[in-house]
Amino acid sequence: MPDKQEEAKRQEGDKDSNEGIFMIKKYLGYYKIIVGVVLAAIMLFYVVTSTNEIRTMNEGLKKRIDMSIAISNDKFDVVQGRFNNIKGIFEGRFDNIEDNIKGNKKQELNLEI
């Protein structure tokens, strides 16, 4: 009889240990799922933030490029204005010289008459 009772106790112990192992495996499965979901959420967050950073960097670069183009256009306008001023000065001087020459010739003609 004691052998049968010991055998029955052993089987009950095996059932308890098997149930414990089953519970551990069950909860480990849940933990794996939870860890996987958390890792996926972290990776998704990283991807979203990095794309936002890239987008803001692109917008910043576009603004800087537009600013540099505007600055270069302003500088070109200034240079072109200075060139036109210099051109006008020289044209005016040459016009004055031509007028002076014509005026001198008229005076010479008037003196000869």
N, CA, C and O atoms as CSV, one atom per row, in Angstrom:
chain,resi,resn,atom,element,x,y,z
A,1,MET,N,N,0.787,-1.199,0.000
A,1,MET,CA,C,0.000,0.000,0.000
A,1,MET,C,C,0.830,1.263,0.000
A,1,MET,O,O,0.524,2.217,-0.715
A,2,PRO,N,N,1.885,1.271,0.805
A,2,PRO,CA,C,2.643,2.510,0.816
A,2,PRO,C,C,3.200,2.829,-0.566
A,2,PRO,O,O,3.374,3.996,-0.916
A,3,ASP,N,N,3.475,1.801,-1.339
A,3,ASP,CA,C,4.003,2.074,-2.679
A,3,ASP,C,C,2.956,2.777,-3.544
A,3,ASP,O,O,3.282,3.680,-4.314
A,4,LYS,N,N,1.703,2.357,-3.413
A,4,LYS,CA,C,0.637,2.974,-4.201
A,4,LYS,C,C,0.410,4.418,-3.755
A,4,LYS,O,O,0.180,5.301,-4.581
A,5,GLN,N,N,0.474,4.648,-2.461
A,5,GLN,CA,C,0.288,6.014,-1.957
A,5,GLN,C,C,1.446,6.913,-2.398
A,5,GLN,O,O,1.247,8.062,-2.795
A,6,GLU,N,N,2.638,6.369,-2.320
A,6,GLU,CA,C,3.804,7.155,-2.769
A,6,GLU,C,C,3.709,7.446,-4.264
A,6,GLU,O,O,4.033,8.539,-4.728
A,7,GLU,N,N,3.256,6.435,-5.002
A,7,GLU,CA,C,3.109,6.622,-6.452
A,7,GLU,C,C,2.050,7.689,-6.740
A,7,GLU,O,O,2.225,8.519,-7.631
A,8,ALA,N,N,0.956,7.661,-5.983
A,8,ALA,CA,C,-0.105,8.650,-6.170
A,8,ALA,C,C,0.407,10.047,-5.822
A,8,ALA,O,O,0.099,11.013,-6.520
A,9,LYS,N,N,1.185,10.157,-4.749
A,9,LYS,CA,C,1.756,11.452,-4.371
A,9,LYS,C,C,2.733,11.939,-5.428
A,9,LYS,O,O,2.782,13.127,-5.748
A,10,ARG,N,N,3.500,11.019,-5.960
A,10,ARG,CA,C,4.460,11.398,-7.003
A,10,ARG,C,C,3.731,11.919,-8.238
A,10,ARG,O,O,4.143,12.910,-8.842
A,11,GLN,N,N,2.658,11.250,-8.603
A,11,GLN,CA,C,1.907,11.677,-9.781
A,11,GLN,C,C,1.268,13.055,-9.544
A,11,GLN,O,O,1.234,13.897,-10.441
A,12,GLU,N,N,0.766,13.265,-8.325
A,12,GLU,CA,C,0.212,14.579,-8.006
A,12,GLU,C,C,1.301,15.645,-8.053
A,12,GLU,O,O,1.077,16.752,-8.542
A,13,GLY,N,N,2.464,15.307,-7.550
A,13,GLY,CA,C,3.594,16.240,-7.608
A,13,GLY,C,C,3.994,16.523,-9.042
A,13,GLY,O,O,4.310,17.659,-9.395
A,14,ASP,N,N,3.979,15.485,-9.868
A,14,ASP,CA,C,4.301,15.679,-11.282
A,14,ASP,C,C,3.265,16.582,-11.950
A,14,ASP,O,O,3.608,17.431,-12.772
A,15,LYS,N,N,1.983,16.388,-11.587
A,15,LYS,CA,C,0.939,17.237,-12.158
A,15,LYS,C,C,1.154,18.692,-11.743
A,15,LYS,O,O,1.043,19.609,-12.558
A,16,ASP,N,N,1.463,18.883,-10.454
A,16,ASP,CA,C,1.700,20.244,-9.972
A,16,ASP,C,C,2.892,20.871,-10.679
A,16,ASP,O,O,2.838,22.026,-11.101
A,17,SER,N,N,3.960,20.109,-10.805
A,17,SER,CA,C,5.148,20.658,-11.463
A,17,SER,C,C,4.874,20.898,-12.941
A,17,SER,O,O,5.359,21.877,-13.508
A,18,ASN,N,N,4.098,20.013,-13.574
A,18,ASN,CA,C,3.752,20.210,-14.985
A,18,ASN,C,C,2.870,21.443,-15.157
A,18,ASN,O,O,3.034,22.202,-16.111
A,19,GLU,N,N,1.941,21.637,-14.233
A,19,GLU,CA,C,1.090,22.824,-14.305
A,19,GLU,C,C,1.922,24.088,-14.104
A,19,GLU,O,O,1.697,25.106,-14.759
A,20,GLY,N,N,2.879,24.005,-13.196
A,20,GLY,CA,C,3.756,25.158,-12.970
A,20,GLY,C,C,4.580,25.477,-14.202
A,20,GLY,O,O,4.731,26.640,-14.577
A,21,ILE,N,N,5.114,24.438,-14.829
A,21,ILE,CA,C,5.904,24.648,-16.051
A,21,ILE,C,C,5.014,25.218,-17.154
A,21,ILE,O,O,5.418,26.117,-17.892
A,22,PHE,N,N,3.784,24.676,-17.257
A,22,PHE,CA,C,2.859,25.174,-18.262
A,22,PHE,C,C,2.533,26.647,-18.025
A,22,PHE,O,O,2.473,27.436,-18.968
A,23,MET,N,N,2.324,27.013,-16.755
A,23,MET,CA,C,2.036,28.409,-16.414
A,23,MET,C,C,3.230,29.300,-16.745
A,23,MET,O,O,3.068,30.400,-17.273
A,24,ILE,N,N,4.427,28.813,-16.431
A,24,ILE,CA,C,5.632,29.595,-16.731
A,24,ILE,C,C,5.755,29.806,-18.233
A,24,ILE,O,O,6.021,30.917,-18.692
A,25,LYS,N,N,5.560,28.733,-19.000
A,25,LYS,CA,C,5.644,28.854,-20.458
A,25,LYS,C,C,4.570,29.805,-20.987
A,25,LYS,O,O,4.815,30.598,-21.896
A,26,LYS,N,N,3.380,29.708,-20.402
A,26,LYS,CA,C,2.281,30.571,-20.826
A,26,LYS,C,C,2.627,32.039,-20.573
A,26,LYS,O,O,2.463,32.879,-21.459
A,27,TYR,N,N,3.103,32.346,-19.372
A,27,TYR,CA,C,3.431,33.735,-19.047
A,27,TYR,C,C,4.672,34.218,-19.790
A,27,TYR,O,O,4.768,35.394,-20.141
A,28,LEU,N,N,5.626,33.311,-20.033
A,28,LEU,CA,C,6.782,33.704,-20.851
A,28,LEU,C,C,6.337,34.073,-22.259
A,28,LEU,O,O,6.883,34.998,-22.860
A,29,GLY,N,N,5.365,33.367,-22.780
A,29,GLY,CA,C,4.812,33.711,-24.090
A,29,GLY,C,C,4.191,35.096,-24.077
A,29,GLY,O,O,4.381,35.876,-25.010
A,30,TYR,N,N,3.448,35.403,-23.017
A,30,TYR,CA,C,2.856,36.736,-22.897
A,30,TYR,C,C,3.935,37.810,-22.790
A,30,TYR,O,O,3.835,38.874,-23.401
A,31,TYR,N,N,4.961,37.514,-22.009
A,31,TYR,CA,C,6.046,38.489,-21.856
A,31,TYR,C,C,6.767,38.714,-23.178
A,31,TYR,O,O,7.154,39.839,-23.494
A,32,LYS,N,N,6.949,37.649,-23.948
A,32,LYS,CA,C,7.586,37.803,-25.264
A,32,LYS,C,C,6.736,38.703,-26.162
A,32,LYS,O,O,7.257,39.564,-26.872
A,33,ILE,N,N,5.431,38.490,-26.116
A,33,ILE,CA,C,4.538,39.319,-26.934
A,33,ILE,C,C,4.603,40.771,-26.477
A,33,ILE,O,O,4.685,41.680,-27.303
A,34,ILE,N,N,4.569,40.992,-25.172
A,34,ILE,CA,C,4.617,42.356,-24.638
A,34,ILE,C,C,5.932,43.033,-25.001
A,34,ILE,O,O,5.946,44.191,-25.420
A,35,VAL,N,N,7.040,42.307,-24.840
A,35,VAL,CA,C,8.347,42.876,-25.187
A,35,VAL,C,C,8.411,43.181,-26.678
A,35,VAL,O,O,8.956,44.213,-27.069
A,36,GLY,N,N,7.872,42.313,-27.507
A,36,GLY,CA,C,7.853,42.554,-28.950
A,36,GLY,C,C,7.050,43.785,-29.312
A,36,GLY,O,O,7.469,44.577,-30.157
A,37,VAL,N,N,5.894,43.954,-28.678
A,37,VAL,CA,C,5.052,45.126,-28.948
A,37,VAL,C,C,5.758,46.400,-28.500
A,37,VAL,O,O,5.725,47.411,-29.201
A,38,VAL,N,N,6.399,46.353,-27.331
A,38,VAL,CA,C,7.118,47.530,-26.835
A,38,VAL,C,C,8.272,47.881,-27.771
A,38,VAL,O,O,8.474,49.051,-28.094
A,39,LEU,N,N,9.029,46.877,-28.206
A,39,LEU,CA,C,10.138,47.141,-29.139
A,39,LEU,C,C,9.622,47.700,-30.463
A,39,LEU,O,O,10.224,48.613,-31.028
A,40,ALA,N,N,8.512,47.154,-30.960
A,40,ALA,CA,C,7.940,47.669,-32.206
A,40,ALA,C,C,7.498,49.122,-32.036
A,40,ALA,O,O,7.686,49.937,-32.940
A,41,ALA,N,N,6.910,49.449,-30.881
A,41,ALA,CA,C,6.482,50.832,-30.632
A,41,ALA,C,C,7.680,51.769,-30.562
A,41,ALA,O,O,7.631,52.883,-31.085
A,42,ILE,N,N,8.753,51.324,-29.921
A,42,ILE,CA,C,9.963,52.156,-29.832
A,42,ILE,C,C,10.548,52.386,-31.219
A,42,ILE,O,O,10.937,53.505,-31.554
A,43,MET,N,N,10.611,51.331,-32.026
A,43,MET,CA,C,11.166,51.481,-33.381
A,43,MET,C,C,10.284,52.393,-34.225
A,43,MET,O,O,10.797,53.215,-34.985
A,44,LEU,N,N,8.971,52.261,-34.103
A,44,LEU,CA,C,8.059,53.131,-34.846
A,44,LEU,C,C,8.230,54.585,-34.416
A,44,LEU,O,O,8.250,55.485,-35.255
A,45,PHE,N,N,8.351,54.810,-33.121
A,45,PHE,CA,C,8.590,56.162,-32.607
A,45,PHE,C,C,9.888,56.727,-33.171
A,45,PHE,O,O,9.937,57.889,-33.574
A,46,TYR,N,N,10.937,55.912,-33.202
A,46,TYR,CA,C,12.227,56.357,-33.738
A,46,TYR,C,C,12.108,56.710,-35.217
A,46,TYR,O,O,12.645,57.725,-35.660
A,47,VAL,N,N,11.410,55.880,-35.976
A,47,VAL,CA,C,11.254,56.145,-37.413
A,47,VAL,C,C,10.475,57.435,-37.632
A,47,VAL,O,O,10.845,58.248,-38.479
A,48,VAL,N,N,9.404,57.625,-36.876
A,48,VAL,CA,C,8.579,58.835,-37.042
A,48,VAL,C,C,9.374,60.079,-36.672
A,48,VAL,O,O,9.338,61.075,-37.395
A,49,THR,N,N,10.093,60.030,-35.549
A,49,THR,CA,C,10.858,61.217,-35.145
A,49,THR,C,C,11.994,61.496,-36.111
A,49,THR,O,O,12.291,62.657,-36.392
A,50,SER,N,N,12.635,60.459,-36.621
A,50,SER,CA,C,13.738,60.698,-37.557
A,50,SER,C,C,13.219,61.264,-38.872
A,50,SER,O,O,13.867,62.126,-39.465
A,51,THR,N,N,12.055,60.795,-39.344
A,51,THR,CA,C,11.507,61.370,-40.579
A,51,THR,C,C,11.082,62.812,-40.354
A,51,THR,O,O,11.232,63.642,-41.251
A,52,ASN,N,N,10.553,63.131,-39.172
A,52,ASN,CA,C,10.207,64.527,-38.875
A,52,ASN,C,C,11.454,65.393,-38.843
A,52,ASN,O,O,11.444,66.519,-39.341
A,53,GLU,N,N,12.540,64.870,-38.256
A,53,GLU,CA,C,13.792,65.626,-38.226
A,53,GLU,C,C,14.313,65.838,-39.635
A,53,GLU,O,O,14.777,66.929,-39.967
A,54,ILE,N,N,14.242,64.814,-40.463
A,54,ILE,CA,C,14.705,64.946,-41.851
A,54,ILE,C,C,13.852,65.974,-42.578
A,54,ILE,O,O,14.369,66.798,-43.332
A,55,ARG,N,N,12.532,65.923,-42.347
A,55,ARG,CA,C,11.635,66.875,-43.009
A,55,ARG,C,C,11.949,68.302,-42.577
A,55,ARG,O,O,12.002,69.206,-43.410
A,56,THR,N,N,12.158,68.508,-41.281
A,56,THR,CA,C,12.474,69.857,-40.812
A,56,THR,C,C,13.841,70.300,-41.311
A,56,THR,O,O,14.047,71.480,-41.593
A,57,MET,N,N,14.783,69.356,-41.421
A,57,MET,CA,C,16.095,69.711,-41.969
A,57,MET,C,C,15.958,70.123,-43.423
A,57,MET,O,O,16.581,71.094,-43.851
A,58,ASN,N,N,15.141,69.392,-44.201
A,58,ASN,CA,C,14.935,69.753,-45.601
A,58,ASN,C,C,14.287,71.122,-45.721
A,58,ASN,O,O,14.684,71.926,-46.565
A,59,GLU,N,N,13.284,71.397,-44.876
A,59,GLU,CA,C,12.640,72.712,-44.914
A,59,GLU,C,C,13.628,73.807,-44.539
A,59,GLU,O,O,13.625,74.882,-45.138
A,60,GLY,N,N,14.472,73.534,-43.548
A,60,GLY,CA,C,15.492,74.507,-43.152
A,60,GLY,C,C,16.476,74.764,-44.271
A,60,GLY,O,O,16.866,75.906,-44.515
A,61,LEU,N,N,16.883,73.692,-44.960
A,61,LEU,CA,C,17.806,73.865,-46.086
A,61,LEU,C,C,17.148,74.653,-47.210
A,61,LEU,O,O,17.781,75.509,-47.828
A,62,LYS,N,N,15.868,74.361,-47.477
A,62,LYS,CA,C,15.170,75.115,-48.522
A,62,LYS,C,C,15.103,76.595,-48.168
A,62,LYS,O,O,15.308,77.451,-49.028
A,63,LYS,N,N,14.815,76.902,-46.892
A,63,LYS,CA,C,14.769,78.302,-46.468
A,63,LYS,C,C,16.132,78.949,-46.610
A,63,LYS,O,O,16.233,80.090,-47.061
A,64,ARG,N,N,17.186,78.230,-46.228
A,64,ARG,CA,C,18.530,78.798,-46.350
A,64,ARG,C,C,18.897,79.017,-47.813
A,64,ARG,O,O,19.499,80.033,-48.160
A,65,ILE,N,N,18.537,78.071,-48.666
A,65,ILE,CA,C,18.828,78.228,-50.092
A,65,ILE,C,C,18.070,79.426,-50.644
A,65,ILE,O,O,18.632,80.236,-51.381
A,66,ASP,N,N,16.777,79.540,-50.284
A,66,ASP,CA,C,15.991,80.691,-50.741
A,66,ASP,C,C,16.583,81.999,-50.239
A,66,ASP,O,O,16.640,82.986,-50.973
A,67,MET,N,N,17.029,82.001,-48.970
A,67,MET,CA,C,17.650,83.211,-48.430
A,67,MET,C,C,18.929,83.543,-49.173
A,67,MET,O,O,19.176,84.705,-49.497
A,68,SER,N,N,19.747,82.532,-49.449
A,68,SER,CA,C,21.007,82.803,-50.141
A,68,SER,C,C,20.749,83.280,-51.562
A,68,SER,O,O,21.472,84.137,-52.069
A,69,ILE,N,N,19.726,82.732,-52.208
A,69,ILE,CA,C,19.381,83.202,-53.555
A,69,ILE,C,C,18.914,84.651,-53.487
A,69,ILE,O,O,19.299,85.468,-54.323
A,70,ALA,N,N,18.083,84.972,-52.494
A,70,ALA,CA,C,17.605,86.353,-52.351
A,70,ALA,C,C,18.762,87.296,-52.071
A,70,ALA,O,O,18.821,88.394,-52.624
A,71,ILE,N,N,19.685,86.872,-51.212
A,71,ILE,CA,C,20.849,87.712,-50.907
A,71,ILE,C,C,21.699,87.902,-52.150
A,71,ILE,O,O,22.159,89.010,-52.427
A,72,SER,N,N,21.912,86.816,-52.909
A,72,SER,CA,C,22.731,86.952,-54.113
A,72,SER,C,C,22.025,87.829,-55.140
A,72,SER,O,O,22.679,88.591,-55.852
A,73,ASN,N,N,20.687,87.732,-55.229
A,73,ASN,CA,C,19.950,88.609,-56.143
A,73,ASN,C,C,20.077,90.066,-55.713
A,73,ASN,O,O,20.252,90.954,-56.547
A,74,ASP,N,N,19.986,90.307,-54.401
A,74,ASP,CA,C,20.159,91.674,-53.902
A,74,ASP,C,C,21.556,92.188,-54.215
A,74,ASP,O,O,21.722,93.328,-54.651
A,75,LYS,N,N,22.553,91.349,-53.994
A,75,LYS,CA,C,23.929,91.762,-54.290
A,75,LYS,C,C,24.090,92.011,-55.780
A,75,LYS,O,O,24.768,92.956,-56.180
A,76,PHE,N,N,23.472,91.171,-56.609
A,76,PHE,CA,C,23.548,91.379,-58.050
A,76,PHE,C,C,22.894,92.696,-58.431
A,76,PHE,O,O,23.417,93.440,-59.261
A,77,ASP,N,N,21.739,92.986,-57.818
A,77,ASP,CA,C,21.070,94.261,-58.100
A,77,ASP,C,C,21.945,95.437,-57.692
A,77,ASP,O,O,22.014,96.440,-58.402
A,78,VAL,N,N,22.614,95.314,-56.548
A,78,VAL,CA,C,23.505,96.386,-56.098
A,78,VAL,C,C,24.653,96.552,-57.080
A,78,VAL,O,O,24.989,97.672,-57.464
A,79,VAL,N,N,25.253,95.442,-57.487
A,79,VAL,CA,C,26.379,95.511,-58.433
A,79,VAL,C,C,25.909,96.070,-59.765
A,79,VAL,O,O,26.588,96.892,-60.381
A,80,GLN,N,N,24.735,95.615,-60.206
A,80,GLN,CA,C,24.215,96.112,-61.472
A,80,GLN,C,C,23.915,97.609,-61.372
A,80,GLN,O,O,24.175,98.359,-62.313
A,81,GLY,N,N,23.372,98.042,-60.238
A,81,GLY,CA,C,23.114,99.467,-60.041
A,81,GLY,C,C,24.398,100.273,-60.047
A,81,GLY,O,O,24.461,101.345,-60.649
A,82,ARG,N,N,25.423,99.762,-59.379
A,82,ARG,CA,C,26.713,100.459,-59.385
A,82,ARG,C,C,27.288,100.510,-60.794
A,82,ARG,O,O,27.821,101.536,-61.216
A,83,PHE,N,N,27.178,99.400,-61.519
A,83,PHE,CA,C,27.673,99.391,-62.897
A,83,PHE,C,C,26.931,100.425,-63.735
A,83,PHE,O,O,27.536,101.157,-64.518
A,84,ASN,N,N,25.599,100.475,-63.559
A,84,ASN,CA,C,24.824,101.466,-64.314
A,84,ASN,C,C,25.211,102.884,-63.921
A,84,ASN,O,O,25.260,103.769,-64.775
A,85,ASN,N,N,25.488,103.115,-62.636
A,85,ASN,CA,C,25.934,104.437,-62.204
A,85,ASN,C,C,27.258,104.792,-62.853
A,85,ASN,O,O,27.429,105.895,-63.371
A,86,ILE,N,N,28.194,103.852,-62.824
A,86,ILE,CA,C,29.511,104.101,-63.434
A,86,ILE,C,C,29.355,104.312,-64.929
A,86,ILE,O,O,29.969,105.207,-65.510
A,87,LYS,N,N,28.521,103.474,-65.547
A,87,LYS,CA,C,28.281,103.603,-66.980
A,87,LYS,C,C,27.679,104.977,-67.287
A,87,LYS,O,O,28.068,105.642,-68.247
A,88,GLY,N,N,26.716,105.386,-66.445
A,88,GLY,CA,C,26.095,106.695,-66.634
A,88,GLY,C,C,27.087,107.821,-66.453
A,88,GLY,O,O,27.044,108.811,-67.184
A,89,ILE,N,N,27.985,107.683,-65.484
A,89,ILE,CA,C,28.999,108.717,-65.260
A,89,ILE,C,C,29.879,108.849,-66.487
A,89,ILE,O,O,30.133,109.955,-66.967
A,90,PHE,N,N,30.348,107.705,-66.998
A,90,PHE,CA,C,31.225,107.769,-68.172
A,90,PHE,C,C,30.480,108.261,-69.397
A,90,PHE,O,O,31.013,109.050,-70.178
A,91,GLU,N,N,29.239,107.793,-69.571
A,91,GLU,CA,C,28.480,108.274,-70.722
A,91,GLU,C,C,28.238,109.772,-70.605
A,91,GLU,O,O,28.327,110.511,-71.586
A,92,GLY,N,N,27.933,110.204,-69.394
A,92,GLY,CA,C,27.724,111.633,-69.185
A,92,GLY,C,C,28.984,112.426,-69.454
A,92,GLY,O,O,28.924,113.498,-70.055
A,93,ARG,N,N,30.118,111.922,-69.021
A,93,ARG,CA,C,31.378,112.629,-69.256
A,93,ARG,C,C,31.685,112.683,-70.735
A,93,ARG,O,O,32.101,113.716,-71.259
A,94,PHE,N,N,31.475,111.554,-71.411
A,94,PHE,CA,C,31.760,111.563,-72.841
A,94,PHE,C,C,30.781,112.464,-73.586
A,94,PHE,O,O,31.148,113.141,-74.546
A,95,ASP,N,N,29.527,112.461,-73.129
A,95,ASP,CA,C,28.569,113.369,-73.748
A,95,ASP,C,C,29.002,114.813,-73.530
A,95,ASP,O,O,28.927,115.638,-74.440
A,96,ASN,N,N,29.453,115.109,-72.323
A,96,ASN,CA,C,29.923,116.464,-72.040
A,96,ASN,C,C,31.127,116.800,-72.897
A,96,ASN,O,O,31.242,117.916,-73.403
A,97,ILE,N,N,32.022,115.841,-73.062
A,97,ILE,CA,C,33.213,116.087,-73.893
A,97,ILE,C,C,32.786,116.351,-75.326
A,97,ILE,O,O,33.273,117.281,-75.969
A,98,GLU,N,N,31.865,115.519,-75.826
A,98,GLU,CA,C,31.392,115.727,-77.193
A,98,GLU,C,C,30.693,117.081,-77.316
A,98,GLU,O,O,30.886,117.812,-78.287
A,99,ASP,N,N,29.875,117.397,-76.306
A,99,ASP,CA,C,29.208,118.704,-76.332
A,99,ASP,C,C,30.231,119.831,-76.280
A,99,ASP,O,O,30.093,120.835,-76.979
A,100,ASN,N,N,31.251,119.664,-75.459
A,100,ASN,CA,C,32.290,120.687,-75.376
A,100,ASN,C,C,33.016,120.823,-76.705
A,100,ASN,O,O,33.314,121.932,-77.147
A,101,ILE,N,N,33.301,119.685,-77.342
A,101,ILE,CA,C,33.992,119.739,-78.639
A,101,ILE,C,C,33.101,120.437,-79.663
A,101,ILE,O,O,33.556,121.306,-80.408
A,102,LYS,N,N,31.825,120.046,-79.691
A,102,LYS,CA,C,30.899,120.685,-80.621
A,102,LYS,C,C,30.765,122.172,-80.302
A,102,LYS,O,O,30.732,123.018,-81.196
A,103,GLY,N,N,30.689,122.465,-79.015
A,103,GLY,CA,C,30.591,123.870,-78.603
A,103,GLY,C,C,31.837,124.642,-78.991
A,103,GLY,O,O,31.739,125.781,-79.447
A,104,ASN,N,N,33.000,124.047,-78.819
A,104,ASN,CA,C,34.248,124.703,-79.196
A,104,ASN,C,C,34.286,124.932,-80.695
A,104,ASN,O,O,34.728,125.987,-81.152
A,105,LYS,N,N,33.823,123.948,-81.470
A,105,LYS,CA,C,33.809,124.115,-82.926
A,105,LYS,C,C,32.855,125.239,-83.317
A,105,LYS,O,O,33.147,126.021,-84.222
A,106,LYS,N,N,31.711,125.316,-82.632
A,106,LYS,CA,C,30.765,126.395,-82.926
A,106,LYS,C,C,31.382,127.742,-82.586
A,106,LYS,O,O,31.220,128.719,-83.316
A,107,GLN,N,N,32.091,127.776,-81.464
A,107,GLN,CA,C,32.740,129.028,-81.088
A,107,GLN,C,C,33.804,129.391,-82.110
A,107,GLN,O,O,33.944,130.559,-82.472
A,108,GLU,N,N,34.556,128.403,-82.579
A,108,GLU,CA,C,35.586,128.679,-83.583
A,108,GLU,C,C,34.951,129.191,-84.865
A,108,GLU,O,O,35.450,130.120,-85.500
A,109,LEU,N,N,33.821,128.556,-85.238
A,109,LEU,CA,C,33.133,129.002,-86.442
A,109,LEU,C,C,32.611,130.427,-86.264
A,109,LEU,O,O,32.678,131.242,-87.184
A,110,ASN,N,N,32.098,130.714,-85.090
A,110,ASN,CA,C,31.590,132.054,-84.811
A,110,ASN,C,C,32.727,133.066,-84.816
A,110,ASN,O,O,32.551,134.200,-85.262
A,111,LEU,N,N,33.882,132.663,-84.326
A,111,LEU,CA,C,35.017,133.568,-84.305
A,111,LEU,C,C,35.528,133.828,-85.716
A,111,LEU,O,O,35.976,134.934,-86.018
A,112,GLU,N,N,35.467,132.840,-86.564
A,112,GLU,CA,C,35.971,132.990,-87.922
A,112,GLU,C,C,35.049,133.875,-88.740
A,112,GLU,O,O,35.499,134.555,-89.662
A,113,ILE,N,N,33.809,133.872,-88.424
A,113,ILE,CA,C,32.859,134.667,-89.193
A,113,ILE,C,C,33.028,136.085,-88.868
A,113,ILE,O,O,32.319,136.932,-89.411
